[in-house]
Amino acid sequence: MNEREKIAWLYRRVGFGLAPGQLDLLESKGVSAVLDELADPDGSGVPRAKDPWEGVSLPEFDPQQARRDIVSVIAPWLRAMVETTRPLEEWMRWFWHGHFVSTIAVVKQPKLMVGQLQLLGQFGLGDFRTLLRAVSIDPAMLVYLDGIKNKKNAVNENYGRELLELFGLGIGNYTEADVRAAAEALTGWGIDRGTGQARFAPRQHDDKAQTLLGRSGVHDLDTVIDAVVGHDACPRFIAGKLGRAILGPDVDPNLTERLAVELRSNGMQIRPLVRSILEAGLDGAAAPLVIAPVPWFTGAMKALGVEVNSALDVAGGGLVPAGQVPLAAPNVAGWPGGRNWLTSSATVARFNMASALADLTPGDSPAARAASAGDDRALADALNHPDGFGPASSSALSSVRGAGTTSVLTIALSSPELVLA
Amino acid sequence: MADPRPTEPTALNRRSFLGVAGGVAAAAVGGGLLWNSLVREHLEDEVGSGTTSTSTPTSAGSSSATGSAGRRRTLVVLQLSGGNDGLNTLVPGGQGLYFDARPTLQVKEGEIVVLEGTEYGLHPKLAPLVPLWNEGRLAAVNGVGFLEGQSRSHFQAMDLWWSALPGHARTTGWLGRWLDRSGDTTNPLRAIALGGSSALLIGDRAISTSVRDPSAFALLAPKGADASRLAEAFAATAGPLSADPDLAAAQASVPSALSAVELLAKVTDTDGGGTTSTARARGKANGQPGDLEKGIRQNRGGKTEMVELLDVAAGIIELGIGTEIIVVGVSGYDTHANQATMHPQLLDDLAQGTSKFLAAMDAQGRSEDVLVMTMSEFGRRVQENGNGTDHGQGGMQFISGRAVRGKQVVGVADLSHLVDGDLRSIVDTRSTYAAALDWLGGDTQLTDEVLGGSFDRLGLVTT
């Protein structure tokens, strides 16, 4: 990859795409400075990002009423992905949402879901132990995985199981007895019905000493988290998952091992891990990755320069058949990705979103100008793919050349090239 | 500035897409698109008998066994996602423990629809299945699960039901493996998943089609755009296939999607013979991606989801293009809460859908050619928990069709010998899979290879 392609790669993978003119600007800074700005915005003087839900009016927390208003939470978030000054921070929040899954269908309270997403943003690039501990007693998570039902005389293993299986270690690294031990030690957490805050009730908590993952004396939240994070499998699991999310499913296992060792030795700090992953990607470790519907959609909105609310009005519905609506993961394992994004439904959905977005694109945006000038190279570049279209897409674009800018943009946006991040 | 939003998007309907048939076939290489042009010929001529097995030189010959008049057989799998509560579906009679364990959720004694000659009865919402039972076209399997490798992990349990390979990390589904070994793996219309993609169909090689919402499955062109030109151009992005395997995989998704759109357009346009105007009407209203809020609301799954999806399945079978497997996926069965409200609705949808589907098959004269089987990831615990039930082990399955040895319940739900509060799995799930695959493929050795062993077929299905 040349410098321009590297910068485009960074923003396709962890930046939700690039706005018109942004690639030129960043190329003049050089990939090194661009990486610094992404991975260390404080040190590079990048303005702090606004909270996506600042000023957004959300339904009040009310345990008596299932609110489930999902769009009031999602729309500001999608807008933030497009407009944030700190794309990597927002991308990390998105990544953790797919890892520490909760859904509004189960949680039912928009304020709790926003609270969780804010937590993921706040702790998402810090140390993993702090993040894992915070998520374990996050009110939305307590509802989603039955933490609020987990009491001394009625142990509910749901969170304990997913803590080990999906959040911290991965299958094969613990036993059923470990699941039970974790669940018992995590009893007693609930939610205050008035405020929606997490609350610990000592009388509901079983304080007896457990052995968890070979460690004795585990009896509460902190000792559970210590046991999980202290396990050898933890850094490997987290480095592996984040590595695959950025570099692609076929990432070299030796690289994952190196990243895991680094992660353990630096105290489980996530920011340096992400930086190492990005550096490895720029250095040739990047493998192909099928783009998920949400990054595809935000990348398209960004590149075309369309107004976000209008885009959500006409094309947002496509996220449903595409199979990825934020806050509505199909189950606690999140979105498995990969070939799931190449199903008939996803392909048709992408074409239809492309069609609606093409129609919305301002005539003076670089993509529209390139389309109307018949300049395929410039068009690909304007859509964050400076490496251009292949022969099949090129001839497809030629075939609609005379049919108008909107048709050309539709084909360009729905091309197979844009399906690869 | 003029309002840039489109008002009436132009639907790329069957006619506009068909108008480019010649151009499309010429534009792409690869077995998939070549087959698709043959499909289009079938749709134009409405020829009933399948010629799919001879369409490509690499085809392994005949795939599914042929039924009446040389027609292909179709296995329809109803995937009840979430873990169906078998105990309230097929209620054991004469076991007081049932009523003790479920003070609020029990099906009341007077409402149970007794299945004559058995110790079981149906939930009242399943009454539409009774005629099928009486005609000997319905059987039930009880206490079904995996005798080894059953896990309390929801995900491991699901993987097991889909892969039927205990002890292996899941990569393929049992139906996908059957597709791999039984015919043309490049034909995406041999197996279709309606209601969402299905892990059952994942093979090492075989590709299949998944349609999340058949009623909103049209390609849309921007207002004022030349629709057929756009369709042709989109199809053209698929070939020649790139040497880069990942780009090629992305390209290959296009002709598959287009043939699925073609197929669904044909199904919803057809008059009579099992298809209703509902799908057609909804298709026109829901075609556009539109507003996110509307999209989410419409996705909430209706009370007649199974009815509607099976209606589409009936339409697909009527086209006679040789589809061998249709998986219909409906979710909502994970009734940890509100079971008293949700479960009866789901069962009502299941019963109405199944009986209407089989009636449509009768009307099409294809009753001999279809087999319908339910499956779910696991059963639910015997003891109710609040207003719902939690994940359990042994579940139950229905199998229906003319080939079924009906009026029997295989296996038991024995409440006095629970395992950790769960109904035991005493019938291996792979037995029902084996019975279904034997019927579909007519090749018991192939069935055993796919399932990694030979399982008792339980006398469920005649071949």
Interface residues (C-beta under 8 A of the other chain):
Chain A: I70 V71 I74 A75 E157 R161 E165 L166 I171 E176 V179 P288 V290 S310 L312 D313 V314 A315 G316 G317 G318 L319 V320 P321 G323 V325 A328 N331 V332 A333 R339 N340 L342 T343 S344 S345 A346 T347 V348 A349 F351 N352 M353 S355 A356 A358 D359 L360 P362 G390 P391 A392 S393 S395 A396 L397 S399 V400 A403 G404 T406 S407 T410 I411 S414 S415 P416 E417 V419 L420
Chain B: P4 R5 P6 P9 R152 S153 H154 F155 Q156 P188 G196 S197 T209 S210 V211 R212 D213 A216 F217 A218 L219 L220 A221 P222 K223 G224 A225 D226 R229 L230 E232 A233 F234 A236 T237 A238 G239 P240 L241 S242 D244 D246 L247 A249 A250 Q251 A252 S253 V254 S256 A257 A260 V261 G287 Q288 P289 G290 D291 L292 E293 K294 G295 I296 Q298 N299
